[in-house]
Amino acid sequence: MTVADFAFASVLALSAILAAILVSRAGNDARRYVQFASALYGALSLSDLVAMLTSASQAQMLSGAVALIVMSLAPVALALAFAASFEGPPPPAIASTALLIGCAAGLAAAMTGARFIAMTSLFASVCAILTFAVRRRRAASRSAIQASVCGFALLAGAAADMTGGLEAQTSLALFSAAALLGAALACAKRSNFAVEQPALQPSNVIALVRRER
């Protein structure tokens, strides 16, 4: 393990903390989903660091299993965050079902080693994220761009992880960090939009004073 490998693996942990802070003032549903994804990516970063510090095969296997679970479940949480931020909170039954499917797909991929199961969940989530981005491109173009960056970063991270090895884990961590920060920025901007109200114009203030008199 080199210092660069350790630094790159730490980027994901720092991004997870920063994303959780960025969405602290977002809507309740979007905030919870992004923070849940941040916790998952934090666990992925921790497992990567443990695998780098130890040469035991068990640590490598654990890191690979955690990566598959996170790659399957975290994108689902991010897709739900975009749904809550851009379209309104999804029904609890739909959100719970989506999370359970993502978790089950990740566990199945980790137990069997069939990466395509986790990739299926990730790809479906990316399609949903990009759909939300397209629907919001006119109303909030900047948030739509950040959502698109999130979706494509998730795809790039998954493609890099398919190559295997320590370099693949580093690439997955970096792309996941970019996706997580993109989601946090997009959801925080969208959620704060409704809170920001335009200031009263002087003419409106005068009219209100006259009415009170």
C-alpha positions in Angstrom: 0.0 0.0 0.0 1.3 3.5 -0.9 0.5 6.8 0.6 -1.4 7.7 -2.6 -3.6 4.6 -2.2 -4.4 5.5 1.4 -5.1 9.1 0.4 -7.5 8.1 -2.4 -9.3 5.7 -0.2 -9.7 8.4 2.4 -11.3 10.8 -0.1 -14.5 8.7 -0.1 -14.8 8.9 3.7 -14.3 12.7 3.7 -16.8 13.0 0.9 -19.4 11.0 2.9 -18.9 13.4 5.8 -19.1 16.5 3.6 -22.3 15.2 1.8 -24.0 14.6 5.1 -23.2 18.2 6.1 -24.3 19.7 2.8 -27.8 18.2 3.0 -28.3 19.0 6.7 -30.8 21.8 5.7 -32.4 19.8 2.9 -35.9 18.3 3.1 -36.4 15.5 5.5 -36.8 12.7 3.0 -34.0 13.8 0.7 -31.7 14.4 3.7 -32.3 11.0 5.1 -31.7 9.2 1.8 -28.4 11.1 1.1 -27.2 10.5 4.7 -28.0 6.8 4.4 -26.0 6.7 1.2 -23.2 8.6 2.9 -23.1 6.0 5.7 -22.9 3.2 3.1 -20.1 4.8 1.3 -18.3 5.5 4.6 -18.5 1.7 5.3 -17.1 1.0 1.9 -14.2 3.4 2.5 -13.5 1.8 5.9 -13.4 -1.7 4.4 -11.0 -0.5 1.7 -8.7 1.0 4.3 -8.8 -2.3 6.3 -8.0 -4.3 3.2 -5.1 -2.0 2.4 -3.6 -2.1 5.9 -3.8 -5.9 6.1 -2.7 -8.5 3.6 -5.2 -11.1 4.8 -7.3 -12.7 2.2 -10.3 -12.5 4.5 -10.1 -8.7 4.5 -9.9 -8.6 0.8 -13.0 -10.8 0.5 -14.8 -8.7 3.0 -14.0 -5.5 1.1 -15.3 -7.1 -2.1 -18.5 -8.1 -0.5 -19.1 -4.7 1.1 -18.4 -3.1 -2.3 -21.1 -5.2 -4.0 -23.6 -4.4 -1.3 -22.9 -0.7 -1.4 -22.9 -0.6 -5.2 -26.3 -2.1 -5.2 -28.0 -0.3 -2.3 -26.4 3.2 -2.2 -27.5 4.1 -5.8 -31.1 3.2 -4.8 -30.9 5.6 -1.9 -29.6 8.3 -4.1 -32.3 7.8 -6.7 -34.9 8.1 -3.9 -33.2 11.3 -2.7 -33.6 12.8 -6.2 -37.2 11.6 -6.3 -37.9 13.3 -3.0 -36.0 16.5 -3.9 -37.2 16.9 -7.5 -40.6 15.3 -7.6 -41.8 15.1 -4.0 -41.4 12.4 -1.4 -42.1 8.9 -2.8 -44.7 6.7 -1.1 -43.2 4.8 1.8 -44.3 1.5 0.4 -42.5 2.2 -2.9 -39.4 3.5 -1.1 -39.2 0.6 1.2 -39.7 -1.9 -1.6 -36.9 -0.3 -3.7 -34.5 -0.3 -0.7 -35.3 -4.0 0.1 -34.7 -5.0 -3.5 -31.4 -3.1 -3.6 -30.3 -4.7 -0.3 -31.4 -8.2 -1.5 -29.5 -7.7 -4.8 -26.4 -6.6 -3.0 -26.5 -9.6 -0.6 -27.1 -12.0 -3.4 -24.2 -10.6 -5.4 -21.9 -10.7 -2.3 -22.9 -14.3 -1.4 -22.6 -15.7 -5.0 -20.0 -13.5 -6.4 -22.3 -12.7 -9.4 -21.5 -9.0 -9.9 -24.2 -8.6 -12.6 -26.8 -8.8 -9.9 -25.5 -5.7 -8.2 -24.9 -4.0 -11.5 -28.6 -4.6 -12.4 -29.7 -2.7 -9.3 -27.1 0.1 -10.0 -28.1 0.5 -13.6 -31.8 0.7 -12.8 -31.0 3.4 -10.2 -28.9 5.3 -12.7 -31.7 5.2 -15.2 -34.0 6.7 -12.6 -31.5 9.4 -11.7 -31.0 10.4 -15.3 -34.7 10.5 -15.8 -35.2 12.9 -12.9 -32.3 15.0 -14.3 -34.0 15.3 -17.7 -37.3 16.2 -16.1 -35.7 19.0 -14.0 -33.4 20.5 -16.7 -35.7 23.5 -17.4 -36.7 24.3 -13.9 -33.3 23.8 -12.3 -30.6 23.3 -14.9 -27.7 23.3 -12.4 -29.3 20.7 -10.2 -30.1 18.6 -13.3 -26.4 18.7 -14.4 -25.3 17.7 -10.9 -27.8 14.8 -11.0 -26.4 13.7 -14.4 -22.9 13.8 -13.1 -24.0 11.6 -10.2 -25.5 9.1 -12.5 -22.6 8.9 -14.9 -20.1 8.8 -12.0 -21.9 5.7 -10.6 -21.7 4.0 -14.0 -18.0 4.9 -14.3 -17.3 3.5 -10.8 -19.1 0.3 -11.5 -17.2 -0.1 -14.8 -13.9 0.5 -13.0 -14.7 -2.0 -10.3 -15.3 -4.7 -12.9 -11.6 -4.7 -13.8 -10.7 -6.0 -10.3 -7.7 -5.3 -8.1 -6.6 -2.5 -5.8 -6.6 0.0 -8.6 -10.3 -0.8 -9.3 -11.2 -0.3 -5.6 -9.4 3.1 -5.7 -11.3 4.1 -8.9 -14.6 3.0 -7.4 -14.0 5.1 -4.3 -13.1 8.2 -6.3 -16.1 7.9 -8.7 -18.4 7.1 -5.7 -17.2 10.3 -4.0 -18.0 12.3 -7.1 -21.5 10.8 -7.3 -22.2 11.3 -3.6 -21.2 15.0 -3.7 -23.1 15.6 -6.9 -26.2 14.2 -5.3 -25.8 16.2 -2.1 -25.3 19.5 -4.0 -28.3 18.9 -6.2 -30.6 17.9 -3.4 -29.5 20.7 -1.1 -30.0 23.3 -3.8 -33.4 22.0 -4.7 -34.6 21.7 -1.2 -33.5 25.2 -0.2 -35.2 26.7 -3.2 -38.6 26.7 -1.7 -37.3 28.3 1.5 -35.8 31.3 -0.2 -38.6 33.8 -0.7 -38.1 37.1 -2.6 -37.8 40.2 -0.5 -40.7 42.6 -0.4 -40.4 45.5 -2.8 -40.7 49.0 -1.3 -44.1 49.5 -3.0 -45.4 46.3 -1.4 -44.2 47.4 2.0 -45.9 50.8 1.6 -49.2 49.1 0.6 -49.0 46.8 3.6 -48.4 49.8 5.9 -51.4 51.6 4.5 -53.7 48.6 4.9 -52.6 48.3 8.6 -53.6 52.0 9.1 
